[in-house]
Amino acid sequence: MFAQAIIELAKARREDLQRELAYLQLLQEAKASQMSLYDRLLLSFGNGLIVLGQRLKERYKPRDTSKEGRSSSYLLVQASK
């Protein structure tokens, strides 16, 4: 009988914690959708920097010069000096 009461209390506590967790998750989701102007500007600026960095990386990617032959002969001349 005493063990049954403890089990019931544990179940009730668990349900309370689950309800509180669900409430906190909803609250967090609501706050996330209401970002301040400053945060939205920082996010946009950061995304712009990422896009710019990706474009620069693509533009200045090392080229495969083995087909041209200039690079390999240049290295051979430099190595012989």
N, C-alpha and C positions, 0 to 999 in steps of 0.2 A: 504494500500500500504506500509506503514511504517512497519506494523507488518509482512508482507510477506518478506520484506528485512531482518528483524531480524531472521525470521525462516530460510531463506536461509543461512545466515551467521552462524547460529547455526549448521545447517546440514554440512556445509563445515568444520567448526571447529571440529565437531565430526568425520568426515571422516579423517581429518588430524591426530587426536589423535589415531584413530584406526590403521592407517598406521604406526604411530610411535610406538605404542604398539607392533604390529606384528614384526616390525624391531628389537625392543629391545628383544623380546622373541627369535627370531632367533639368535641374537647375544649371548644371555645367553646360549642357547643350544649349540652353537658352542664352547663357552668357557668351558662349562661343559665337553665336550668330549675331551678337550685338557688339562688334568690335568698335573701338573708338576710331575717330578720324585719323589720329596719329598712327595707330596700329595698322589701319588699312593702307595709309601712305607708305609706311615702312615695308609692308608686305608687297605692295606694288613696286616699290623701288628695288627691293631685293630680287623679285622675279625679273625685273628689267635687267639688273646686273647679271643674273644667271643667263638670260638669253644672249646678252652682249658677249659674255665670256664664251658661250658655246659657239657663237658666230666667229669670234676671233680665233678660237681653237681650230675650227674647221678651215678658216682662211689661211692660217699659218701652219697647217699640218705639214710635216716633213714630206717632201716629194720623193718618189722612187726614182733615183737618178741612174740606176744600173742600166736602164735601157738606152739612155743618152750616150753613155760611154765617156763623157767628159769627166765625170767625177772619179771614175776608177783610174783613168790615165793620169789625172791630176795627182791622185794619191801616190801613184807609182813614181811620178817625177819627184814629188816631195820626199818620198822615202829614199830615193837614190842619192839625194844631196847630202 
